[in-house]
């Protein structure tokens, strides 16, 4: 659509005198009719209501009716982590304030939130090693604290570890079978009630690691056991291969340690009340 009215205004030379010729005025009359039609085409106005305004729509090159927020009661609600919410009327100022080592700044239409600055509490040497200021790491009520190194990584304690309350080990329940693989990566303690003679194969026991087996005889009893590794190396016991307690329901505890060369086992037999 041509830009208007600039450049499309009709001349009044043949329209401003009573003696002007209608024939000569016809082009100017036609131009003015075209201009009026262009205005009608440009504005899409149908039954306007209170507080509406005209806004230009580039997709169809027309002015259309739109809502004007002036004089309305339109509001916005801001909700934070506390979920209480704050209602702000349009036109009012809503301030975002920093706290706890967090700062905020506005430049033009950009809000920048910086922080928190944790260097007073924890620092990184650039290689992933963290130095913590203070001596206590705590969790929310009843929540666990998990240290989880990737892959085959270890958790290394370079000083004496003191347990003020106690410690506990994971226990894995095994199913009786003629051959049982004891996966040491699942737990450090494994339990099983034998209903058949069994060969135990110890797997994934790292150098310096130990695993405990709590072995219970079924009501029949007299079940036997041998102890080896996933590398087909027999576990060495003081005095040779041990013999389990034979009475039905009897409990024996076997502990196996990997010193890097040998798997060394010990057995404590016939636990009873």
C-alpha positions as CSV (number, residue, x, y, z in Angstrom):
1,X,0.0,0.0,0.0
2,X,1.4,3.4,-1.0
3,X,2.4,5.9,1.8
4,X,-0.4,8.4,2.3
5,X,-1.5,11.1,2.4
6,X,1.9,12.5,1.4
7,X,2.2,12.5,-2.4
8,X,-1.5,11.6,-3.0
9,X,-3.2,14.8,-2.0
10,X,-5.6,16.1,-4.7
11,X,-5.2,19.6,-6.1
12,X,-7.9,22.2,-5.3
13,X,-7.1,24.3,-8.4
14,X,-10.3,23.1,-10.1
15,X,-12.4,23.0,-7.0
16,X,-12.1,26.4,-5.2
17,X,-14.2,28.5,-7.6
18,X,-17.9,28.4,-8.6
19,X,-16.8,28.8,-12.2
20,X,-14.5,25.7,-12.1
21,X,-15.3,23.1,-14.7
22,X,-16.5,19.7,-13.3
23,X,-14.7,18.0,-16.1
24,X,-11.4,19.5,-15.0
25,X,-12.1,18.7,-11.3
26,X,-12.9,15.0,-12.0
27,X,-9.2,13.7,-11.5
28,X,-9.0,15.5,-8.2
29,X,-12.4,14.2,-7.0
30,X,-11.2,10.7,-8.0
31,X,-8.0,11.1,-6.1
32,X,-9.8,12.2,-2.9
33,X,-12.2,9.2,-3.2
34,X,-9.1,6.9,-3.5
35,X,-7.6,8.5,-0.4
36,X,-10.8,8.0,1.6
37,X,-10.9,4.3,0.5
38,X,-7.3,3.9,1.5
39,X,-8.1,5.3,5.0
40,X,-11.0,2.9,5.3
41,X,-8.8,0.0,4.2
42,X,-6.1,1.0,6.7
43,X,-8.2,1.0,9.8
44,X,-10.0,-2.1,11.1
45,X,-12.5,-0.5,13.5
46,X,-15.7,-2.3,14.5
47,X,-17.6,-1.5,17.7
48,X,-14.8,-0.1,19.9
49,X,-15.2,-0.4,23.6
50,X,-13.9,1.7,26.5
51,X,-10.1,1.8,27.0
52,X,-9.4,0.3,23.6
53,X,-6.6,1.8,21.4
54,X,-5.4,1.5,17.8
55,X,-2.3,-0.6,17.2
56,X,-0.6,-1.3,13.9
57,X,-0.4,-4.9,12.7
58,X,2.5,-5.5,10.3
59,X,1.1,-8.8,9.1
60,X,-1.8,-7.2,7.3
61,X,-0.7,-3.6,7.2
62,X,-3.7,-2.3,9.1
63,X,-4.5,-0.5,12.3
64,X,-6.6,-2.7,14.6
65,X,-8.4,-2.3,17.9
66,X,-6.4,-3.5,21.0
67,X,-6.8,-3.3,24.8
68,X,-5.2,-0.3,26.6
69,X,-4.0,-1.2,30.1
70,X,-4.3,2.5,31.2
71,X,-7.1,2.8,33.7
72,X,-7.5,-1.0,34.1
73,X,-6.8,-3.0,37.3
74,X,-4.5,-5.5,35.6
75,X,-1.9,-6.8,38.1
76,X,1.1,-9.2,38.1
77,X,1.9,-11.6,40.9
78,X,5.4,-12.5,41.8
79,X,6.0,-15.7,43.8
80,X,9.2,-16.6,45.5
81,X,10.6,-19.8,47.1
82,X,8.4,-19.1,50.1
83,X,5.3,-19.3,47.8
84,X,3.5,-16.5,49.5
85,X,3.3,-14.3,46.4
86,X,3.2,-10.5,46.0
87,X,0.7,-8.7,43.8
88,X,2.0,-5.6,41.9
89,X,-0.1,-3.2,39.9
90,X,1.2,-2.4,36.4
91,X,3.1,0.9,36.6
92,X,4.4,0.1,40.1
93,X,8.0,-0.7,40.8
94,X,9.0,-4.2,41.9
95,X,12.4,-4.4,43.5
96,X,14.6,-7.5,43.4
97,X,17.0,-7.3,46.3
98,X,20.1,-9.4,46.9
99,X,21.0,-11.1,50.1
100,X,23.4,-13.8,51.4
101,X,26.2,-12.8,49.1
102,X,23.9,-12.4,46.1
103,X,23.8,-9.0,44.3
104,X,21.5,-7.6,41.7
105,X,21.9,-4.8,39.1
106,X,19.8,-3.4,36.3
107,X,21.2,-1.8,33.1
108,X,18.6,-0.8,30.5
109,X,16.3,-3.8,30.1
110,X,18.7,-6.3,31.6
111,X,18.6,-7.7,35.1
112,X,21.8,-9.3,36.3
113,X,21.9,-11.5,39.4
114,X,25.4,-12.3,40.7
115,X,26.5,-14.8,43.3
116,X,26.4,-16.2,45.7
117,X,30.1,-15.6,46.5
118,X,31.0,-18.7,48.4
119,X,34.8,-18.0,48.7
120,X,34.3,-17.3,52.4
121,X,33.1,-20.8,52.8
122,X,34.5,-23.0,50.0
123,X,37.2,-22.5,47.4
124,X,38.3,-24.3,44.3
125,X,41.9,-24.5,43.3
126,X,40.9,-24.8,39.6
127,X,41.7,-28.6,39.5
128,X,38.4,-29.6,41.2
129,X,39.9,-29.8,44.7
130,X,37.7,-28.0,47.2
131,X,38.8,-26.4,50.4
132,X,36.0,-25.9,53.0
133,X,36.1,-23.2,55.7
134,X,34.6,-24.7,58.8
135,X,34.4,-28.2,60.2
136,X,30.8,-29.4,59.8
137,X,28.8,-30.6,56.9
138,X,25.1,-31.1,57.8
139,X,22.0,-32.1,56.0
140,X,18.3,-31.4,56.5
141,X,16.5,-33.5,59.1
142,X,16.7,-37.2,58.4
143,X,18.4,-36.7,55.1
144,X,21.5,-38.8,54.1
145,X,24.8,-37.3,52.9
146,X,26.2,-39.2,50.0
147,X,29.8,-39.2,48.7
148,X,29.8,-40.8,45.3
149,X,33.1,-40.9,43.4
150,X,32.8,-41.7,39.7
151,X,33.7,-45.1,38.2
152,X,36.3,-47.0,40.3
153,X,37.3,-43.9,42.4
154,X,37.8,-44.2,46.1
155,X,36.9,-42.0,49.0
156,X,40.2,-41.4,50.7
157,X,40.5,-40.4,54.4
158,X,43.9,-39.0,55.0
159,X,43.5,-38.8,58.8
160,X,42.0,-40.8,61.5
161,X,38.3,-41.5,61.0
162,X,36.3,-41.2,64.3
163,X,32.7,-42.3,64.5
164,X,31.0,-40.5,67.3
165,X,27.7,-42.5,67.1
166,X,28.5,-45.6,65.1
167,X,28.6,-46.9,61.6
168,X,26.6,-49.4,59.6
169,X,27.3,-51.6,56.6
170,X,25.0,-52.5,53.7
171,X,23.7,-56.1,53.9
172,X,22.8,-58.1,50.7
173,X,20.7,-61.2,50.8
174,X,21.9,-64.1,48.7
175,X,19.8,-67.0,47.3
176,X,20.9,-70.5,48.1
177,X,22.4,-72.3,45.1
178,X,25.1,-74.8,44.3
179,X,27.2,-71.9,43.1
180,X,26.9,-68.4,44.6
181,X,28.7,-65.3,43.3
182,X,29.3,-62.8,46.1
183,X,29.5,-59.4,44.5
184,X,31.4,-57.3,47.0
185,X,30.5,-54.1,45.1
186,X,26.9,-54.5,46.2
187,X,27.5,-54.7,50.0
188,X,30.2,-55.5,52.5
189,X,28.0,-58.0,54.3
190,X,26.0,-60.9,52.7
191,X,23.6,-63.3,54.2
192,X,22.3,-66.7,53.0
193,X,20.5,-69.7,54.3
194,X,21.9,-72.8,52.7
195,X,19.6,-75.6,51.4
196,X,22.3,-77.3,49.4
197,X,26.1,-77.7,49.3
198,X,27.6,-74.5,47.9
199,X,30.6,-73.1,46.2
200,X,31.1,-69.4,47.1
201,X,32.9,-67.2,44.5
202,X,34.1,-63.9,45.8
203,X,34.0,-61.1,43.1
204,X,34.9,-57.4,42.9
205,X,36.7,-57.4,46.2
206,X,39.4,-54.6,46.0
207,X,42.9,-54.8,47.4
208,X,42.6,-53.9,51.0
209,X,38.9,-54.7,51.1
210,X,37.0,-57.3,53.1
211,X,33.7,-59.0,52.8
212,X,31.6,-60.9,55.4
213,X,29.4,-63.9,54.8
214,X,26.7,-64.8,57.4
215,X,25.9,-68.4,56.6
216,X,22.9,-70.2,58.2
217,X,22.1,-73.9,57.8
218,X,18.5,-74.8,56.9
219,X,16.5,-77.0,59.2
220,X,18.1,-80.1,57.6
221,X,21.7,-78.9,58.2
222,X,24.9,-80.6,57.2
223,X,25.3,-78.3,54.1
224,X,29.0,-77.8,53.1
225,X,30.7,-74.9,51.5
226,X,33.9,-74.1,49.6
227,X,35.3,-70.6,49.1
228,X,37.0,-69.3,45.9
229,X,37.3,-66.1,43.8
230,X,36.2,-65.0,40.4
231,X,39.8,-65.5,39.4
232,X,39.6,-69.2,40.4
233,X,41.9,-68.6,43.4
234,X,41.0,-70.5,46.5
235,X,40.5,-68.5,49.7
236,X,43.2,-69.4,52.3
237,X,42.1,-70.2,55.8
238,X,44.2,-70.9,58.9
239,X,44.5,-74.7,59.1
240,X,43.1,-75.3,55.6
241,X,39.6,-75.4,54.2
242,X,37.1,-74.8,57.0
243,X,34.1,-76.9,57.8
244,X,30.7,-75.3,58.5
245,X,28.6,-76.1,61.6
246,X,26.3,-78.9,60.7
247,X,23.3,-78.5,63.0
248,X,20.1,-77.3,61.4
249,X,19.7,-73.5,61.9
250,X,23.3,-73.0,63.0
251,X,25.1,-69.8,62.0
252,X,28.7,-69.3,60.9
253,X,30.4,-66.0,60.0
254,X,33.1,-66.1,57.3
255,X,35.3,-63.0,56.7
256,X,37.5,-62.7,53.7
257,X,40.3,-60.1,53.2
258,X,42.2,-59.3,49.9
259,X,45.8,-58.3,50.7
260,X,46.6,-57.8,47.0
261,X,48.2,-61.2,46.7
262,X,46.0,-63.6,48.6
263,X,42.4,-63.8,49.7
264,X,42.6,-64.6,53.5
265,X,39.6,-66.0,55.3
266,X,38.6,-66.6,58.9
267,X,35.5,-68.3,60.3
268,X,33.6,-68.0,63.5
269,X,31.3,-70.9,64.0
270,X,28.1,-72.0,65.8
271,X,26.7,-68.6,66.9
272,X,23.9,-69.2,69.4
273,X,21.9,-67.3,72.0
